[in-house]
Amino acid sequence: MIDGVIPQVQLTPLTDAEYLDFAGQQVGETARQRVLAGEWAPVDAHQCARRELAALLSDRLRGCGHTFSKGIEVEGGAVIGWLWVGPGQAWLEQYGEHELRRTRWLNQITVREELRGRGHGQGLLSALHEHLALAGVERLYLRVYDWNVAARRLYARSGYEVVGQFPTDAHLRKLLAPVID
C-alpha cells in the first residue's frame, strides 16, 4: 500500500507451466504451514503434503471447479501473487450453507515474498472478491492459522468474519456484495 492506496490487480488464469510450478511450490508451503501449526512433524511434512495435495499435483482439480490465477499489478504489469479457489464443499453446511453453488473456498493466496507488506494481498483479495461477485458467488470461506498474524490482519481489514475457531486455526467467511447492473 503506497500512500494508503491499495494496488489494483487483474486476475488471469495460470498457464500450464505456471500451474505446474504453483503446484510444486504448494508442497513446501503446505508442509511449512502444518509444521508451524504443530500438526505435522518436520521429518514427515513433505511426504504428508504430497499425499494431501495428490489431486493438485496430478492436475485433477482444474476440471472440477477449482481455479488457479495469478495477480498482475495493473500499473506496471508485475506478477504479484497467486490464488487457488475451489468450490464450496458439503461440510460448509455446518455454517448454514445450503447454496453451495454460491460459495467458494480460498485454498491459497500467496503474495511474492519481496512484495509483502505493501498492500498487494489486499489488492489480490479485492480483485478476487470482485471477480467472484460478478460470477454470482455470495460467500468466500478460508482457513487461516493462528500463527499467521499478518494474514489474520489482512482478512480482518478485508471484512472477513470468524465462523469457526479451532485450537490452531480458524475458518473465516467473507460476504461478497452482489453486483447490481
Beta strands, then each sheet from edge to edge (+ up, - down):
strand 1: 9-13
strand 2: 67-73
strand 3: 79-87
strand 4: 103-111
strand 5: 139-145
strand 6: 161-165
strand 7: 169-175
sheet 1: 1+ 2- 3+ 4- 5- 7+ 6-
end
